[in-house]
């Protein structure tokens, strides 16, 4: 007599549920960050915050089990050993984890991790990561010592090691990723508030490394992206470029998927359509950089928490900015046409590119008001400006022509001036305000209609403060208004032909247009 139909149905449901549960990938992660190393080592700034960033991304996008996700900040070596033993016990009680990620950021040397005055030998870490713990083990070492603004973390990552004799029907084995080559330093950045490598690694996991746009980031994609971005970011550092290294002893036919961009709620996709290097800041232009995206021939997207962001696109000679709002569950496209282009001078002052100097030519007109007996007059001027960070030097020449007449005599005064302006610029959202000093020379030649009246010639010096306000119009063209107040120091002479210096207070207002490159 056969079993009742309800029993058969229940048995089939239970079997199917067991197969699904067994097929579901079990993922674990041990995330370690320690700003404090040995007693004699300088305290790092961002190792622990790097660990928090990695843990957050793996939780949101990586489908890691809550019981298998362990985050240790400033632990001792024994505390790390305890977590490894706990993970091994869980694996022995059921079955090995399918994937285990071990991430470390902190001090190290060629033999040990330095953990708050204690040491964990790398060979011990290697031996603890056997196939009985997890089928696929991924170790990421951002090991370092410290420096100054961009600190040399100073670690020499261990030589790559491998697991021999592993046979698998899927992906199995060990992958070791390090933030730099054995003879190089690893670097932290105050601007990014992170290490260069971890910043790049997190950006990769958020989706910047998704080359084929399938919304999955594999181990290979993540490392290739992080290595390229780290090398690019550190190429001009005082300690030299940083070359991340890897050793992957993995067997199988599939790629290890680390993150899935559409697997978490409360996230939205920010998609970049045009080539360039993009920095995504949370909130406004002073917010933390949450992702850095390199876009080549194909568009890239990153999955980030819904909310407002400030995006900067940088290149060697160009800077663009935009405010965007990412909506949960939706994709927000960002194109160059929707971004505000920053003029070259502002680009240099902001440090937005590899350029250290920008140039501008300008022309305009000014009007000088009569003060203490000096005649009112208009002038035309032309100038050449050199912009540094954030000081500018401007060389300019101007010409004015003033005539007057009475019943007996006509007079024509021509004035040629040249001056050097040194200004310090404050860049705001739409405007730039420059404050500085003007120093120059003026030359007056005065002729008369009466042939018996001799020509007069005067030389003077200009000295005084100047203020300029500029706004970019388009593609490097900008508009300027300015004001200056200062002294004209003249050698006018007296009736007896003796030298006589006279200081006249002047006020000058002007406007002009320029082009920066």
C-alpha positions in Angstrom: 0.0 0.0 0.0 1.5 3.3 -1.1 2.0 6.3 1.1 -0.8 8.9 1.4 -0.7 11.7 -1.2 -0.1 14.3 1.4 2.9 12.4 2.8 4.4 12.1 -0.7 3.8 15.8 -1.3 5.3 16.8 2.0 8.3 14.5 1.4 8.9 16.1 -2.0 8.7 19.6 -0.5 11.1 18.7 2.2 13.5 17.2 -0.3 13.3 20.3 -2.6 13.9 22.6 0.4 16.9 20.5 1.5 18.4 20.6 -2.0 17.9 24.4 -2.2 19.4 24.9 1.3 22.3 22.7 0.4 22.9 24.5 -2.9 22.8 27.9 -1.3 26.4 29.2 -1.1 27.7 29.6 2.4 29.9 32.7 2.7 32.0 33.9 5.6 34.3 36.9 6.1 36.8 37.9 8.7 37.5 41.7 8.4 40.4 43.0 10.5 41.6 46.6 10.9 44.1 48.0 13.3 45.5 51.5 13.4 47.8 50.5 16.2 50.7 48.2 15.5 53.9 47.7 17.6 54.7 50.1 20.4 57.3 51.9 18.3 55.1 52.3 15.2 53.2 55.4 14.4 49.5 55.1 14.7 47.7 54.8 11.4 44.6 56.9 10.6 42.5 54.9 8.3 43.1 51.1 8.7 40.1 50.6 11.0 37.8 52.8 8.8 39.0 50.9 5.8 37.9 47.6 7.5 34.5 49.1 8.2 34.1 50.1 4.6 35.0 46.6 3.3 32.7 45.0 5.9 29.8 47.2 4.9 30.2 46.5 1.2 30.4 42.7 1.7 27.3 42.8 3.9 25.3 44.8 1.5 26.3 43.3 -1.8 28.1 40.0 -1.0 25.4 37.8 0.5 27.6 36.9 3.4 25.8 35.1 6.3 25.4 37.1 9.4 26.9 34.3 11.5 29.8 34.1 9.3 30.6 37.9 9.1 33.1 38.9 11.8 34.5 42.4 12.0 37.4 43.0 14.3 38.7 46.5 15.0 42.0 47.0 16.9 42.1 43.3 18.0 45.1 41.4 19.5 46.6 38.4 17.7 44.9 36.0 20.1 41.5 37.5 19.3 42.1 36.9 15.6 43.1 33.3 16.4 39.9 32.9 18.4 37.7 33.9 15.5 39.5 31.6 13.1 39.0 28.7 15.5 35.3 29.6 15.8 34.9 29.6 12.0 36.7 26.3 11.8 34.4 24.8 14.4 31.3 25.9 12.5 32.7 24.4 9.3 33.4 21.1 11.1 29.9 21.0 12.6 28.2 21.2 9.2 30.4 21.5 6.1 33.2 23.9 5.0 32.2 27.3 4.0 32.0 27.8 0.2 33.8 31.1 0.3 35.8 32.8 3.0 37.2 36.3 2.6 39.9 37.4 5.0 40.8 41.1 4.8 43.5 42.9 6.9 44.5 46.6 7.0 47.2 47.7 9.4 50.9 47.4 10.2 53.0 44.4 9.1 56.4 43.2 8.0 57.5 40.4 5.8 56.8 37.8 8.5 54.0 39.1 10.8 50.9 41.1 11.2 51.3 43.7 13.9 48.2 43.9 16.1 48.1 46.3 19.0 51.4 45.2 20.4 51.1 41.6 19.5 52.0 39.7 16.3 50.3 37.1 14.2 52.8 35.2 12.0 51.7 35.0 8.3 52.7 31.3 8.2 50.2 30.7 11.0 47.5 32.5 9.1 48.3 30.4 6.0 48.1 27.2 7.9 44.7 28.2 9.5 43.2 28.7 6.0 43.1 25.1 4.8 40.4 23.5 2.6 38.7 22.1 5.6 37.7 25.6 6.6 36.5 26.8 3.2 36.6 25.6 -0.4 37.6 29.0 -1.7 39.7 31.3 0.4 40.4 34.9 -0.5 43.0 36.8 1.5 43.4 40.6 1.0 46.3 42.2 2.7 46.6 46.0 2.8 49.6 46.0 5.2 51.4 49.1 6.0 53.4 51.5 8.1 52.7 55.2 8.4 54.0 58.5 7.0 52.6 62.1 6.7 49.8 63.6 4.6 50.2 60.7 2.2 51.8 58.3 4.6 54.1 55.5 3.5 52.5 52.5 5.3 55.9 50.8 5.0 54.9 47.2 4.9 56.6 44.5 2.8 53.8 42.1 2.0 54.6 38.4 2.5 55.7 36.4 -0.5 52.8 34.8 -2.3 51.9 31.3 -1.1 49.8 28.5 -2.7 47.8 25.5 -1.8 49.0 22.4 -3.6 47.1 19.2 -4.4 43.6 20.7 -4.3 41.1 19.1 -6.7 37.7 20.6 -7.1 34.7 20.2 -9.4 33.9 23.9 -9.1 36.0 26.8 -7.9 38.4 25.9 -5.1 41.7 27.0 -3.7 43.4 30.1 -2.3 43.7 33.6 -3.7 46.2 36.0 -2.1 46.0 39.7 -3.0 48.4 42.3 -1.6 48.3 46.1 -1.8 51.9 46.5 -3.1 54.9 44.6 -4.4 57.3 43.1 -1.8 59.8 46.0 -2.1 57.2 48.8 -2.1 55.3 50.9 0.5 51.6 51.0 0.6 50.0 54.5 1.0 47.2 56.2 2.9 45.5 59.4 1.6 44.1 62.1 3.7 42.1 63.4 0.7 40.4 60.0 0.4 40.4 59.3 4.1 41.4 55.7 3.2 44.3 53.8 1.9 44.7 54.0 -1.9 44.3 50.2 -2.4 41.3 49.7 -0.1 39.6 52.8 -1.6 40.1 51.2 -5.1 39.0 47.8 -3.9 35.8 49.1 -2.3 35.0 51.1 -5.5 35.5 47.9 -7.5 33.1 46.0 -5.3 30.5 48.7 -5.6 30.4 48.1 -9.3 33.2 50.2 -10.9 34.9 46.9 -11.9 31.9 45.4 -13.7 33.5 45.3 -17.1 30.8 43.2 -18.8 27.9 45.1 -17.2 26.2 41.9 -15.9 25.8 43.5 -12.4 28.2 41.0 -10.9 31.7 41.8 -9.8 34.1 38.8 -9.9 37.4 38.4 -8.0 39.4 38.9 -11.2 37.4 42.1 -12.2 37.8 43.5 -8.7 41.6 43.0 -8.5 42.3 44.2 -12.1 40.4 47.4 -11.4 41.9 48.0 -7.9 45.4 47.4 -9.2 45.0 49.8 -12.1 43.5 52.5 -10.0 46.0 52.1 -7.2 48.9 52.4 -9.7 47.4 55.4 -11.3 46.7 57.2 -8.0 50.2 56.6 -6.6 52.3 57.2 -9.8 53.4 60.6 -8.7 53.7 60.0 -4.9 56.9 60.9 -3.2 57.5 57.2 -2.4 57.0 56.0 -6.0 54.2 54.0 -7.6 52.4 51.2 -5.8 52.0 47.9 -7.6 49.4 45.5 -6.1 50.3 41.9 -6.5 48.3 38.6 -6.5 48.7 34.9 -6.5 45.6 32.9 -7.4 45.7 29.1 -6.9 42.1 28.5 -7.9 40.7 25.6 -9.8 37.4 25.3 -11.5 35.4 26.6 -14.4 33.6 29.6 -12.9 34.6 33.0 -11.7 34.2 33.8 -8.0 31.5 36.4 -7.7 32.2 38.7 -4.8 29.3 41.2 -5.0 26.0 41.5 -6.8 24.9 45.0 -7.4 21.2 44.4 -7.4 21.1 42.1 -4.3 20.4 44.7 -1.6 17.5 47.0 -0.8 17.9 50.7 -0.3 20.5 51.0 -3.1 20.4 52.8 -6.5 22.7 52.6 -9.5 24.7 55.7 -10.6 25.7 55.1 -14.2 28.5 57.0 -16.0 28.1 57.1 -19.8 31.2 59.1 -20.8 34.8 58.3 -20.5 36.7 59.9 -17.6 37.7 59.5 -14.0 34.9 60.2 -11.6 34.9 60.8 -7.8 31.6 60.3 -6.0 31.3 62.2 -2.7 28.5 61.6 -0.3 26.3 64.7 0.2 28.3 67.7 -1.0 31.7 68.6 -2.3 33.2 68.2 1.2 31.7 64.7 1.7 33.7 61.5 1.9 34.6 59.9 -1.4 32.6 56.7 -1.5 33.6 55.5 -5.0 36.1 56.3 -7.7 35.1 55.2 -11.2 37.4 54.9 -14.2 35.3 54.8 -17.4 37.0 53.8 -20.7 35.1 52.7 -23.8 32.1 51.2 -22.0 29.8 52.8 -19.5 30.1 51.8 -15.8 27.7 51.9 -12.9 28.1 51.8 -9.1 25.5 50.7 -6.6 25.4 53.2 -3.7 23.0 54.1 -0.9 20.1 56.3 -2.1 20.6 60.0 -1.4 22.4 63.1 -2.6 25.9 63.0 -4.1 28.5 65.4 -5.5 30.3 64.0 -8.5 33.6 65.3 -9.9 35.0 64.3 -13.3 38.8 64.9 -13.6 41.2 64.8 -16.5 44.6 66.3 -17.2 43.1 69.6 -18.4 39.4 69.5 -17.4 37.2 69.4 -14.4 33.4 68.9 -14.3 31.1 68.8 -11.4 27.5 67.8 -10.8 25.0 67.2 -8.0 22.9 64.1 -8.4 20.3 62.3 -6.3 20.3 58.5 -6.4 16.9 56.9 -6.1 16.5 53.5 -4.4 15.8 50.7 -6.9 16.4 52.9 -9.9 19.3 53.8 -12.2 20.5 57.4 -12.5 22.4 58.3 -15.6 25.1 60.9 -15.6 26.4 62.5 -18.8 29.0 65.2 -19.4 26.3 67.4 -20.8 24.7 67.5 -17.4 27.8 68.5 -15.5 29.2 72.0 -15.0 32.6 72.6 -16.6 35.2 74.3 -14.4 37.5 76.9 -16.0 41.1 76.0 -16.2 42.3 78.5 -13.6 39.8 77.2 -11.1 40.9 73.7 -12.0 44.5 74.4 -11.2 43.6 76.2 -7.9 41.4 73.3 -6.9 44.1 70.8 -7.6 41.7 69.0 -9.9 44.3 67.7 -12.5 47.9 67.0 -13.1 48.4 70.6 -14.2 50.2 73.0 -11.8 49.9 76.1 -14.0 47.2 77.7 -16.1 47.2 80.7 -18.3 44.7 83.3 -19.3 44.6 86.4 -21.6 42.1 89.2 -21.0 41.1 92.6 -22.2 38.7 95.2 -21.0 38.1 98.8 -20.0 38.4 100.8 -16.8 37.2 104.2 -15.5 39.3 106.2 -13.0 37.4 108.7 -10.9 38.8 112.1 -10.0 40.1 112.3 -6.5 42.1 115.1 -5.1 42.5 116.9 -8.3 43.3 114.0 -10.7 41.3 114.1 -13.9 38.7 111.5 -14.6 39.4 109.2 -17.6 38.6 105.9 -19.2 41.2 103.4 -20.4 41.5 100.2 -22.3 43.7 97.4 -21.0 45.1 94.0 -21.9 46.7 91.4 -19.7 48.3 88.0 -19.4 47.7 85.9 -16.2 49.4 82.9 -14.8 47.5 80.9 -12.2 49.2 78.7 -9.6 47.7 77.1 -6.5 46.0 79.4 -5.4 48.1 82.5 -6.2 47.8 84.3 -9.6 50.2 86.8 -11.2 48.9 89.1 -13.9 50.9 91.4 -16.1 48.9 94.1 -17.8 49.2 97.3 -19.8 46.7 100.1 -20.3 46.3 103.2 -22.3 44.2 106.3 -21.6 43.8 109.5 -23.6 42.4 112.7 -22.1 41.9 116.1 -23.7 40.7 119.4 -22.5 40.4 122.9 -23.9 39.7 126.5 -22.8 39.6 129.9 -24.6 43.3 130.1 -25.1 44.7 126.6 -25.1 44.0 123.0 -26.0 45.7 120.1 -24.2 46.0 116.3 -24.9 47.3 113.9 -22.3 48.3 110.4 -23.2 49.0 107.9 -20.4 50.7 104.5 -20.8 50.8 102.2 -17.8 52.1 98.7 -17.0 51.6 96.9 -13.7 51.9 93.5 -12.0 49.0 92.2 -9.9 49.5 89.4 -7.4 46.2 88.0 -6.1 45.0 85.2 -3.8 41.8 83.6 -5.1 38.8 82.2 -3.2 36.8 79.8 -5.4 33.1 79.5 -4.7 30.4 77.5 -6.4 29.8 79.9 -9.3 32.2 82.8 -8.7 35.9 83.4 -7.9 37.0 86.3 -5.7 40.6 87.4 -6.0 42.2 89.9 -3.5 45.7 91.3 -3.9 48.1 94.1 -4.6 48.9 96.0 -7.7 52.3 97.6 -8.4 53.1 99.4 -11.5 54.5 102.4 -13.4 52.7 105.1 -15.4 54.1 107.5 -18.0 52.2 110.8 -19.0 52.9 112.9 -22.0 51.0 116.1 -22.3 51.1 118.3 -25.4 49.5 121.7 -26.1 48.1 123.5 -29.1 50.3 126.4 -28.4 53.7 125.8 -30.1 55.4 127.9 -27.5 54.1 125.8 -24.6 56.6 122.9 -24.1 55.6 119.3 -23.8 55.3 117.9 -20.3 56.4 114.5 -19.3 55.7 112.8 -16.0 56.5 109.4 -14.5 54.7 107.9 -11.6 54.2 104.7 -9.6 51.0 102.9 -8.8 50.6 101.0 -5.5 47.4 99.8 -3.9 44.9 96.9 -3.2 42.8 95.3 -5.9 39.7 93.1 -5.9 38.4 91.0 -8.8 35.3 89.0 -9.2 35.0 86.4 -12.1 32.5 84.0 -13.5 33.0 81.5 -16.2 30.7 81.8 -19.2 31.6 78.8 -21.3 34.6 76.7 -22.4 37.3 78.8 -20.7 35.7 82.2 -21.5 35.1 84.2 -18.3 33.8 87.6 -17.3 35.5 89.9 -14.8 34.6 93.0 -12.8 37.2 94.7 -10.7 37.9 97.6 -8.4 41.2 99.1 -7.1 42.0 101.9 -4.6 45.6 103.1 -4.4 48.1 105.9 -4.7 49.6 107.4 -7.7 53.0 108.7 -6.7 54.0 111.4 -9.2 57.1 113.6 -9.8 55.3 116.7 -10.9 57.9 119.4 -10.2 57.3 123.0 -9.2 57.4 126.4 -10.9 61.2 126.6 -10.4 61.8 123.2 -12.1 62.6 121.5 -8.9 61.5 117.8 -8.3 58.3 117.4 -6.3 56.7 114.1 -5.4 53.0 114.0 -5.0 50.7 111.1 -3.8 47.2 111.1 -5.2 44.5 108.7 -4.0 42.6 107.1 -6.9 39.6 104.8 -7.4 39.4 102.7 -10.5 36.6 100.4 -11.6 36.6 98.1 -14.7 35.2 95.1 -16.5 36.6 92.7 -19.1 36.5 89.3 -20.7 39.2 86.6 -20.8 40.1 83.2 -22.0 41.9 80.6 -19.9 43.7 77.4 -20.9 
